[in-house]
Amino acid sequence: MEINYILIPFLIFLARIIDVTIGTIRIIFVSRGIRFLSAVLGFFEVLIWLIAITQIMKNLSSVSHYIAYAAGFGMGNFVGISIERRILMGNLMIQIVTKKDAVDLVQFMSKQGYGVTSINAQGKDGPVKVIFSVVKRKNLKRVIQIIKKFNPNAFYTIEDMQFVTENNLFPLGNPHRRFLRKHNSSFLKRK
């Protein structure tokens, strides 16, 4: 009797946390075009969901099973989003709008190795500078610090990007990667 009221609902709760977390991560991988891993995660997501829903169907009169199922779904969303924030994969487009002269900001970001494009534009209250930069998600905090250092009142937006060609766009932290990229490009030019 205790198994039906305590252990089974607890297992349903855990199963839902796991399958919803996997589903959240799978969606992230799908949006990034990571097909194989998305398929593997999808398999396990549905398998775990089937196990959980089977327990619900066997005990349709048990309110504790329903509550465990719903609570696991909510907690799975929380855990999945928390994991997604820690994965830090993918690219982001940062658009910065500033009334202040942005020459120093653009030069500093360029010196740091970030690709930067700036254009003159017209805002509600007069001329503005619009700056675009594509950055790796793991570098976002650093770029925001740079923006705030040069112009704490700048308006900026951040958008997720699905695909970016990486032709010398991002800072190369690994000197071996820089060496390989340099020599691979010179090898390709000879062909």
C-alpha positions in Angstrom: 0.0 0.0 0.0 2.8 2.4 0.9 4.4 1.7 -2.5 1.4 3.0 -4.3 1.2 6.2 -2.2 4.9 7.0 -1.7 7.4 5.1 -3.8 5.6 5.0 -7.1 4.7 8.8 -7.1 8.3 9.6 -6.1 9.5 7.5 -9.1 7.0 9.2 -11.4 8.2 12.6 -10.1 11.9 11.6 -10.9 11.0 10.1 -14.3 9.2 13.4 -15.3 12.2 15.5 -14.1 14.5 13.4 -16.2 12.4 13.2 -19.3 11.4 16.9 -19.4 15.1 17.9 -18.7 16.2 15.6 -21.6 13.4 17.2 -23.8 14.6 20.7 -23.0 18.2 19.9 -23.9 17.0 18.0 -27.0 15.1 21.1 -28.2 18.3 23.1 -27.8 20.3 20.6 -29.8 17.6 20.5 -32.5 17.7 24.3 -32.8 21.5 24.0 -33.2 21.2 21.4 -35.9 22.8 18.6 -33.8 20.8 15.8 -35.4 22.3 12.5 -34.0 22.4 13.6 -30.4 18.9 15.0 -30.7 17.7 11.7 -31.9 19.4 9.8 -29.1 18.0 12.2 -26.5 14.5 11.9 -28.1 14.6 8.1 -27.8 15.4 8.2 -24.1 12.9 11.1 -23.5 10.0 9.1 -24.9 11.1 5.9 -23.3 11.1 7.4 -19.8 7.8 9.2 -20.5 6.2 5.9 -21.5 7.3 4.3 -18.2 5.9 7.2 -16.2 2.6 7.4 -18.1 2.2 3.6 -17.7 2.2 4.0 -13.9 -0.4 6.8 -14.2 -2.6 4.6 -16.3 -2.3 1.7 -13.9 -3.4 3.9 -11.0 -6.0 6.3 -12.5 -7.7 6.9 -9.1 -4.5 8.0 -7.3 -4.3 11.8 -6.9 -0.8 11.5 -5.6 0.3 10.0 -9.0 -1.2 13.0 -10.8 0.5 15.5 -8.5 3.8 13.7 -8.8 3.5 13.7 -12.6 2.7 17.5 -12.8 5.3 18.4 -10.2 8.0 16.4 -12.1 7.0 18.3 -15.3 7.5 21.7 -13.6 10.7 20.7 -11.9 12.0 19.2 -15.2 11.5 22.5 -16.9 13.4 24.3 -14.2 16.3 21.7 -14.3 16.4 21.7 -18.1 16.7 25.5 -18.3 19.3 25.5 -15.5 21.4 23.0 -17.5 21.0 24.9 -20.7 22.4 28.0 -19.0 25.5 26.1 -18.0 26.1 24.4 -21.4 26.9 27.8 -22.9 26.9 26.6 -26.5 26.1 28.5 -29.6 26.4 32.0 -30.9 24.6 35.2 -30.0 24.0 38.4 -31.9 24.5 41.5 -29.8 23.0 44.8 -31.1 24.2 47.9 -29.2 22.5 51.3 -29.7 24.3 54.2 -28.2 24.0 58.0 -28.4 27.5 58.4 -27.1 30.4 58.3 -29.6 31.2 54.6 -29.9 34.7 54.7 -31.5 36.4 53.6 -28.3 34.0 50.7 -27.7 34.3 49.5 -31.3 38.1 49.8 -31.2 38.4 48.0 -27.9 36.1 45.1 -29.0 38.1 44.8 -32.2 41.4 44.6 -30.3 39.9 41.9 -28.1 39.2 39.9 -31.3 35.5 40.4 -31.5 34.0 41.0 -35.0 32.3 44.4 -34.9 30.1 46.2 -37.4 28.9 49.7 -36.7 26.5 51.9 -38.6 25.1 55.4 -38.1 21.4 55.5 -37.6 18.6 57.9 -36.5 16.9 57.3 -33.1 13.9 58.9 -31.5 16.0 61.7 -30.0 18.6 62.1 -32.7 21.6 60.4 -34.2 22.8 57.1 -32.7 25.4 54.5 -33.5 24.3 50.9 -33.9 26.9 48.2 -33.3 26.5 44.5 -34.2 28.7 41.7 -32.9 28.4 38.0 -33.1 29.9 36.3 -30.0 30.1 32.9 -28.5 27.6 32.4 -25.7 30.4 31.7 -23.2 31.8 35.2 -23.9 28.5 37.0 -23.3 29.3 38.2 -19.7 32.7 39.6 -20.9 31.1 41.5 -23.8 28.4 43.0 -21.5 31.1 44.1 -19.1 32.9 45.8 -22.0 29.7 47.5 -23.1 29.0 48.8 -19.6 32.6 49.9 -19.2 32.5 52.2 -22.2 28.8 53.2 -22.1 26.7 52.2 -19.0 23.6 53.7 -20.6 23.8 51.9 -23.9 20.8 50.0 -25.0 21.5 46.4 -26.2 19.6 43.4 -27.3 20.8 39.8 -27.5 19.5 37.2 -30.0 20.2 33.5 -30.3 21.7 32.5 -33.6 21.3 29.1 -35.3 24.1 29.3 -37.8 27.2 31.5 -38.2 30.1 31.1 -40.6 33.2 31.3 -38.4 35.7 32.8 -40.9 38.1 34.6 -38.5 35.0 36.1 -36.7 35.7 34.9 -33.1 38.7 35.4 -30.9 41.1 32.4 -31.0 42.0 31.5 -27.5 43.9 28.3 -28.4 47.2 29.0 -30.2 47.2 25.6 -31.8 43.8 26.3 -33.4 45.2 29.6 -34.7 48.2 27.7 -36.1 45.9 25.1 -37.8 43.5 27.7 -39.2 46.4 29.8 -40.6 48.1 26.8 -42.2 44.9 25.2 -43.4 43.9 28.4 -45.2 47.3 28.8 -46.8 47.2 25.1 -47.9 43.7 25.7 -49.5 44.9 28.7 -51.3 47.7 26.7 -53.0 45.2 24.2 -54.5 
